[in-house]
Amino acid sequence: MASDLSSFLKDELANTLEQLLSKSTTVDSVSALDVSSLDDSQCIEVSVKFEFSTISSIWKFYIPSITATKFEYFMLGGMGDLKEHIDDEIADAVNEIISNVCGSLCTSINAQGFPDVSSIKSEVAEFSIKVCSDIEDSDNIYTLDLSLDGEKLPIYLLLDEIILPYLSSITGYDDSADVNNSVSTPAAVSAPNNQAPNSIATMGPNVSTISSLLSEESAENLQLLFNIKLKLSVRLGTKNFLLKDILRWDIGEIIELEQMVNEPLDILVNGVKIGEGEAVIVEGKFGLKIKNIGDSSMKLSQIGM
C-alpha cells in the first residue's frame, strides 16, 4: 500500500498557519465538497506542483474570501480594518501562506524516510482570483474545516487521481483491490526473504529492523513510544573558553569556533549526537540535509528510550 500522508498534510497546514498568523489553529474535519453548493463569492486558486519518485501531481488550493481576508488580516498583526473583498495584497499573502504550508509538508515527509515517497518537493505553479462557483466540479475535491482561534474557516482542496492513494485517510481511497496497479501502489514494500510483513514496518525508516530484533509483544510495546516528542538540535560548533574571557565579551564580539565551514554539522536528539548533516535553505527557512546517521537501535539506546 502507498504511504498515507494525510496526517502530515493536516498537521503542517495547522502548524504553519499557527506560526504565520500567531493564532491557535486546528484542522477539525475533512469532507467531500459539493461544488454546486458554492455561491458567486470570490476565492483564490493556488496550484501547487508536487514531485517525488517518478510521480508528478497538481494540487489546487481554493481559499474563499471569508478565509483569505482573515489570513491577510492576521498576517498583518490584526491591524487596520478587515477587508471585505479579495485584492492583490490578499492574493499575494495567501500565495505565500500556501507556499510555506507545502514547503513544510515536504520537509516533514522527507524526514520520515518513506520508501515510496522520496525527495518530495513542491512549487507554486500559478495563483489567481476567481469565483467559487467556477471551481471545477470533481469527485476529488474536499473541504478542510479550520478552526482559527475558535473561528471556523474553510479551505477547498482539489486533487488529481494519481495522488489519491497517498492521502487515503482524506480521500477514502482503497488500493487493496488494485495491488498490481502501478499507479495505486507505485513502490509498495515487500517483506524480505518471504518474511510476513509487520505493521510496524510502515511507521518510519529502519523501524522494521528494530522490530525484527524484538519479540512480537516487545514490538507492540515499542509502538507506544513512537509519538513521544524529542528535541532535535543542530550544533554549529564548540570551543572551550576561560570564564575571564567570557566576562570580557560585549555586543559585536566575534566568537571563533573550532568547526571548519566545510565540516558537517552535528545532529543532536535530546542532547545526544546521532548523526551529521549540512545546512540547507527550504522555503526561506533553515533546514538540515542528513549526511550520515547511526542505525536505529543505536539511536534508541543513546537517547535513553
Beta strands, then each sheet from edge to edge (+ up, - down):
strand 1: 25-32
strand 2: 42-52
strand 3: 55-64
strand 4: 121-131
strand 5: 141-148
strand 6: 151-159
strand 7: 232-235
strand 8: 265-269
strand 9: 272-282
strand 10: 285-293
sheet 1: 1+ 5- 6+ 3- 2+ 4-
sheet 2: 7+ 8- 9+ 10-
end
